[in-house]
């Protein structure tokens, strides 16, 4: 990814992006769970990325 790609994602999905950064060669965009598929399709089809690296989640069992 690149800073330009991160900025395009943030511009296209301003309400979905929770956090984005580029640190030490690790470019990351964290999006709301309800938006990940739409963002993923944009990144693949429009930006031309073809490698999906991480999809993670946290379950706070017992928390409301």
C-alpha atoms as one frame of an Amber mdcrd trajectory, in Angstrom:
protein
   0.000   0.000   0.000   1.095   3.595  -0.095   0.190   6.857   1.548  -1.631
   7.785  -1.675  -3.732   4.602  -1.472  -4.522   5.267   2.184  -5.663   8.791
   1.319  -7.885   7.486  -1.510  -9.507   4.975   0.850 -10.093   7.671   3.466
 -11.581   9.997   0.825 -13.893   7.306  -0.594 -15.004   5.914   2.811 -14.739
   8.784   5.315 -17.301   7.305   7.706 -15.899   3.764   7.544 -12.223   4.448
   8.268 -11.549   4.359  11.999  -7.768   4.659  11.787  -5.088   4.720   9.120
  -1.318   4.942   9.347   1.925   4.221   7.569   4.727   3.273   9.973   7.980
   1.450   9.307   6.706  -0.026   6.054   3.459  -1.204   7.636   0.534   0.537
   5.962  -2.711  -0.064   7.820  -6.314   1.000   7.390  -8.773  -0.025  10.096
 -12.416   0.122   9.036 -15.752  -0.478  10.697 -16.820  -4.103  10.533 -19.937
  -3.330   8.500 -17.824  -1.704   5.778 -14.860  -4.043   5.338 -16.196  -5.889
   2.284 -17.041  -2.698   0.384 -13.613  -1.238   1.216 -11.899  -4.496   0.244
 -13.669  -4.537  -3.139 -12.609  -0.928  -3.777  -8.999  -1.718  -2.888  -8.980
  -4.764  -5.161 -10.987  -3.505  -8.140 -10.121   0.200  -8.212  -6.686   0.390
  -6.594  -5.510  -2.912  -8.096  -4.313  -4.685  -4.962  -4.286  -8.480  -5.153
  -3.000  -9.625  -1.747  -5.189  -9.486   1.350  -2.989  -9.870   4.424  -4.942
  -9.460   7.666  -8.499  -9.547   8.880  -8.665  -9.539  12.653 -11.313  -9.159
  15.312 -11.674  -8.814  19.061 -14.452 -10.385  21.091 -14.865  -8.910  24.548
 -16.677 -11.929  25.963 -19.000 -10.944  28.765 -18.863  -7.225  28.046 -21.923
  -5.315  27.003
